[in-house]
Amino acid sequence: MTDAPRPVLFILHGDDTHAMRAYVQALVDKMGDPAMADLNTTRLDGRQATDEALRSAVGALPFLTDRRLVIVEHPLARMTSETARAAFRKLLDGLPPTTALVLLIDDEPAPGRDGGWRTINEKHWLTRWATHKDEKTGIDNTKRSHIQTFRLPGPAEMPGWITARAKKLGGQITPEAARALAAEMGSDTEQASREIEKLLTYVDYRRPVEEEDVALLTAPSGAASIFEMVDAMGMGDAPRALRVLHQLLEESEPIAIFAMMVRQFRLLLVTREALDEGLPPGDTLTRFEVKSSYQWNKLTQQARRYTAAQLAHIYHQLLDLDEQMKSSASADNAIALETFVAGL
């Protein structure tokens, strides 16, 4: 018994670009070691990539792995003529089994109730190629192709999507909080995913996200974000942090903002110590209760800007600031926060 052939062509289309990127990342993860995966992955933009660049990418042999991954965004942008489409079909006919070509196509639901799509539907030339079977020649593109649709969840489905996403990231969110976040985000899964990360970080993954957390941290479109300010501080970008801080002080109490500052620099300090000790990421995630690799990657990126001694000094400054703020008026606390951020 032989294994079924793996697809050499992946056609991913729809309006949920966040889900499409997650699917692509899963393909990358299956390649094993991240360094080797990166070495054997090519990303192209179909609006700019030449035909030669695409042919070279799909024809290259994998290095120390059994397969290469070629990811093309906007692949249909330059295929406006039958000549261009014919050349692309010829390229697809010759795809080697050592290459997986992934096409990312932004699509929209077609008008009507049939659940169809404006671009990739049964009449599209790319769909016809992928579903072609020729009994005489034995060519069966259905075994070499995989078509998958990514549709944004509707308003009624979004709270469930948020709950599932929080669980996948290692946290929890109450039904009330999920509905509140869905009301803010609509069907924007990209933005909702970032907000869920921020909320879970805020509660430290120790308790479910509550509706009050959503009200505090999920600002309306265009408003300031506490997480953005803390992130800018962690990256050493004081001017941006100050700009966001000034916006935040119009909406939140200085004490609430200060609490997030303390937590961020505490995590940066222990992350810096973990890097210096050479702890594997998996051990560190468990040891410091950082639940997602996304959070760990961001923390390590920020922590590398500092030595452990510098972070310890900043953390002690925060402890001194804590004593000062507990005995000061709100206006004075705001000035103290601005002074601290500017001092970075």
Number of C-alpha atoms within 10 A of each C-alpha: 3 4 5 8 10 14 18 22 23 19 18 24 22 22 19 20 21 16 18 21 14 11 15 17 11 11 15 19 13 10 19 12 12 12 9 15 22 15 15 23 18 16 14 18 15 20 14 12 15 13 15 8 12 21 15 11 21 24 17 15 16 18 12 10 15 12 20 27 25 21 22 20 18 15 19 19 12 15 15 9 8 9 10 14 16 13 13 18 16 11 16 21 13 12 18 17 15 18 24 23 24 22 22 23 22 19 19 17 17 13 10 8 7 8 8 14 19 12 20 23 13 12 9 11 14 19 17 15 16 21 16 15 15 9 8 6 7 8 13 15 20 17 17 21 22 17 16 12 17 17 17 20 17 12 14 12 12 23 25 16 20 24 19 16 19 22 12 12 18 13 24 24 25 15 17 15 21 25 21 18 22 22 13 18 20 16 20 18 21 14 13 22 18 10 21 24 19 20 25 23 21 19 15 16 21 12 12 18 25 18 17 12 16 22 14 14 17 23 16 11 9 6 12 21 21 27 22 15 26 24 19 18 22 23 18 16 16 19 14 15 23 20 13 20 25 15 15 19 18 10 13 14 14 21 16 12 19 20 13 17 22 19 16 20 22 17 18 27 24 19 26 24 17 19 17 12 9 10 14 10 16 12 11 18 17 11 12 13 12 20 20 18 13 11 16 20 12 14 23 17 15 20 23 15 15 16 14 20 12 12 21 17 13 18 20 13 13 20 13 11 16 17 10 14 19 11 10 12 10 14 11 14 21 21 12 18 23 18 12 16 21 14 8 13
